[in-house]
Structure formats: structure tokens, C-alpha cells
Amino acid sequence: MSVDLSTYNNSWYKPGPLLKRVAWHILSGIFFRTGLFPVYGVKRSLLRIFGAKIGKGLVIKPFVNIKYPWLLEIGDHCWLGEQVWIDNLAQITIGNNVC
């Protein structure tokens, strides 16, 4: 089986303003994709600043990669473990009490 990738069209895809994406890429590289800042509150605040809807008690371990926080909603008392990659090209909702 083969796929003709020349027919692929993603012109419908609008990930957000360029400046917002660049700022998120830089800050997420510093605070999320490294183990240098283990403080959960700072990470939750950054996600909210970038438009994520975050419930109470979210734990974000080191080395987490979130593509677009403005397309992310996470319920109460959830954990994002080490090496989690949320490649959210569309809206993603994670319910309550999810690990």
C-alpha cells in the first residue's frame, strides 16, 4: 500500500498567531520540557496565561511537551507524568482525576 502525499492539504489548519506560538515554544522549552523548574504552580499559571483551561490540583512532572495550550482543557486533580507529549492540533479535553 502506498500513500500519495502530494495530495495532502492542510490549508484548513490554523494553529494560532505566530508570535504566540514562538513565545510558547521558548517558555515551554524552559519550564516544561526540562527538569529545571519542578514548581507546579508556575507551570499551571503559564498554561492559563496561554489560554489553557486548568482545574484544581494539576501536577505537571518534568519533560512534558504540550503543543498548543490554547487548545487544552484539563479537569481537577490530574497528573501529567514525565515524558508526556500532548500533540493537540485540535481541542483536547482531559477529564477529572486522570493520571
ZIDA-V72441 format. One record per residue. N is the residue number from 0. SS is DSSP state (a for helix, b for strand, c for the rest). Layout:
BEGIN
n | ss
N | SS
N | SS
END
This chain:
BEGIN
n | ss
0 | c
1 | c
2 | c
3 | c
4 | a
5 | a
6 | a
7 | c
8 | c
9 | c
10 | c
11 | c
12 | c
13 | c
14 | c
15 | c
16 | c
17 | a
18 | a
19 | a
20 | a
21 | a
22 | a
23 | a
24 | a
25 | a
26 | a
27 | a
28 | a
29 | a
30 | a
31 | c
32 | c
33 | c
34 | c
35 | c
36 | c
37 | c
38 | c
39 | a
40 | a
41 | a
42 | a
43 | a
44 | a
45 | a
46 | a
47 | a
48 | a
49 | c
50 | c
51 | c
52 | b
53 | b
54 | c
55 | c
56 | c
57 | c
58 | b
59 | b
60 | c
61 | c
62 | c
63 | c
64 | b
65 | b
66 | c
67 | c
68 | a
69 | a
70 | a
71 | b
72 | b
73 | b
74 | c
75 | c
76 | c
77 | c
78 | b
79 | b
80 | c
81 | c
82 | c
83 | c
84 | b
85 | b
86 | c
87 | c
88 | c
89 | c
90 | c
91 | b
92 | b
93 | b
94 | c
95 | c
96 | c
97 | c
98 | c
END
